[in-house]
Amino acid sequence: MAKKKYDWEEGAILEEHSRKKHQILRDYFYQYVITRCKHPQVRKFRLAVVDGFSGAGRYKCGTAGSPIIFVEELSRALTDINTYRAVNNLPLVDIECSLFLNDAERMAIDILEGVLNPIILHHSISNSRLKIQARYSTELFELAYPRIRAQIKSEKYPNIIFNLDQCGHSHVDTATLVDMMNLNESVEVFYTFVISSLLAFLKQHDPKTLSSQLAYLQLSSRDFEILEEKQSKTAWLGVAESIVFENFKKCAKFVSPFSINNPSGWRYWLIHLANSYRARQVYNDRLHQNSETQAHFGRSGLGMLAHDPGEGKTLYLFNESARDQAKDQLREDIPKFLHDSAPALSVRNFFERIYNNTPAHSDDINAALLGSNEIEIQTATGGTRRKASQIHTTDIIAFKKQRSFFFPK
């Protein structure tokens, strides 16, 4: 087990990478609840949130940690949902959440209980349709997980989020991540780690896999050691991102292998695991709302981790300039993708095939679909879409009968 990282008794210092991570978590979790409760038929939303390395709730500067963020954003989202529903004469929503809070440090949990319980009580009183049950434990997460898993299954929670913000890497085994993702189709995992710890873990426990990844990237062990000494180079970010993606794509259908953005050294990774393209779609969009919090080195269109030197790999920071570049690449990539895979696909099938391999915003993907000279979007009734905002997952993407000259690269 890695040495204790935070001194919760004196007050933990909030580092910049943690601030960016919490910004993403806060924004995404709010949008996650809004999205899941969007349909008017949703009357009760039941959710289990597992914070496996919860900490003590607040940092020395007073900034909220992840347990408080989950409570605050759950309450904010429910208020906004029911305000909209009341104005539009729709039935209101009730939210029931079990918040599983675990930390191996007993002091952290003791402090967290004193900090969080009054916050939960406040939001429960001010928002009568919100019910949150906090369940505290003090164990190594791998030991706590079987019990938490059994509780979630016995209480039949259909929506599950894991937040695993560990020191190092090896506190959560890959097999455990696979088990989490198999609980149901709605599971999502936020997984934070230090890249050097992942590499050390792979070297010790799975050297063949690491070696094959280096060979795939045409790097020798010495090349990689040199890159480890130069973590501020974008070349390092590209190599590390590829290794992260190769290591975790066996855990979930959709993996966002993006680092916390820090040009002085890309060391901390926050990856998002999901079983649904829709979750990855929302995650990509929220990163663009919080531009420059995460970084990607590679292509901005489809095939984001292509290793062809001629593929124009760049630093993608989810900002406006990155989006402009993505729009250009998508207009070229999408017809080529259809040419190589299938001449006609449903929009849903297209999204399921591409979203694990693009950092692009959904608006830019839809605009590229509709703006292409090569393809058209056909509705279920045989019409043709004219507005990107009206594209539906049941629509069909197909090459136009009269096409311009298109020669895939």
ABEGO torsion letter per residue (X at the ends): XBBBABBAAAEBBBBAAAAAAAAAAAAAAAAAAAAAAABAABABBBBBBBBABAEAGBBAAGBBBAAAAAAAAAAAAAAAAAAAAAAAGBBBBBBBBBBBBBBABAAAAAAAAAAAAAAAAAAAAABAABBBBBBBBBBBAAAAAAAAAAAAAAAGBABBBBBBBBBEAAABBAAAAAAAAAABAABBBBBBBBAAAAAAAAAAABAAAAAAAAAAAGBBAAAAAAAAABAABAAAAAAAAAAAAAAAAAABABBBABBBBBAAEBABBBBBBBABAAAAAAAAAAAAABBGABBBBEBABBGAABABAAAGBBBBAGBAAAAAAAAAAAAAAAAAAAAAABABBBAAAAAAAAAAABABBAAAAAAAAAABAABBBBBAAGBBBABAAABBAABBBBBBABBBBBBBX
